[in-house]
Amino acid sequence: HFRISGAGAAAFIDRLIANKVPAVGRVGLGHFLTPSGKVYSELTFVRLAEDDFYVTGYSGYQLHDLRWMRTHLKAGEEVNVEEIRWG
């Protein structure tokens, strides 16, 4: 599970997923794609506010997804990707 927030959060997610970024208060499914267009991962995005998202996916891929997001952050981008751990 992740929290993605910051002034650039919506643009960051829009760049990463092949699906439409959900509106505030809505939930959407998103896919990370490889350069060849294959599905790398599937996640659920909950838009809590304009620039605040709760993201969840298959728990076995948590580190996999975290690495993918952090790898795709651009220098100077105003985005915070926070890993949420339960228990």
N, C-alpha and C positions, 0 to 999 in steps of 0.2 A: 504494500500500500504506500502511496506517496501523496504529498501535498506539493503542488506546483503553484507558486505565487510570484508576484512582482509585476511591475509595469509592462514587462514584455511577455508575460505568461501565455496570453491568448495567441499571440503571434508565434511564439515558440511551438505551442501545441499544433497550431494550424500548419506549420512547416513540417512537423514530424509525422502527422497522421494523414492517411488517404481519405478519411471521412470528414464530414463537416463538424466543426467545433460546436458543441451544444450552447444554446442560449442560457443566460443566467437562470438558475432554478431548474434546469433540465439535465437529463442524463443522456449520454451518447456512447456508442461503441466506436472505438478507434483502432486502426491497424498501423503498426510500424511496418514499412516495406523495405526490402533490400533494394539495391540499385537495379536489380533485374526485375523488380516488381513482385517478388514472392513475399508472402506474409512472414514477417520476422517475429511479430508478437501481436496479440490481441488484448486490448485493455478497455475498461469502462471509465469514462470521464464524467465526473459530476461537477458542474459549474456552480460553485457556491456564491461567487460574486464576479464582477467584470474581469478581475485579474487574480482569481483564486479558485483552484481546482483540487478536488480529491480524486485520485486515480487508483484503480485497483485492477489486478489481473490475476493470473494463475500464480499462487504463492510459490511454487517451485521455480518460477522465472523471475522472482523479485530482484535478485542481484543482476541477472541478465538484462532486465528492463532498466534498472538504475544505471548500469554501465552504458547502455544505448543512449539514454537521455543525457547523461553527463558528457558523453563523447560528442553529442551534437549541439551542445551549448556553444554559442559564439562568444568570442572575447568581448567583454564590455556589455553583454546582454543582461538586462535587469530581470533576471529570473532566478528564483530559489527553488531547487529540487530537494525536497526533504523526504527521507525514508521514514515511514511510520512502522514501528514494530509493536506488536501486542504481546503482553505478558512478559 
